[in-house]
Amino acid sequence: LNIAYKKCSGWLGSWYTDWVDNRGDCAKWRAERFKQISKEAKESESDQQRRAAKAAEDAAAIKGQLTTVGKDLEEAHKSFAIAAEASQAASRELMETKEKCKALRAEYGGIDLHQIAILRDHMQAFPQLLGSKTWPRFLAASKPWLKWKKRLR
């Protein structure tokens, strides 16, 4: 320790005082502190280099994942476009089928499609029920009726 002495005088006389001079101790403390800070800076520099290398590795991995996700996204867009086109084609086909059903119902007087199917099935089986000998006679008998129906249209 640095101890300093000082002579003081006053109305009671003169005397000596001593005190601790910390200027030398402060200089020593500062020097130790600077050494410690420089040591930490060197360690943090190596830590920063390690962190920078790790960050570069992570960035490369993320970039690879981003490329993969981009390709997957492009494939998803392509499959979506194909699905949308198929959906539009199915929608057009549905509209055409609905128009055919509407025309068929109008042709048969507005009855249900199920009943139209049953009627067609019975009409297909009708000639077999009559037999091959009676069928020409039936057609001959129904010709005037068909002509009359055509005139009504």
Secondary structure, DSSP 8 states (H G I E B T S, - for coil): -EEEEEEEEETTEEEEEEEEE-HHHHHHHHHHHHHHHHHHHHHHHHHHHHHHHHHHHHHHHHHHHHHHHHHHHHHHHHHHHHHHHHHHHHHHHHHHHHHHHHHHHHHTTS--HHHHHHHHHHHHHHHHHH-TTTHHHHHHHHHHHHHHHHHH-
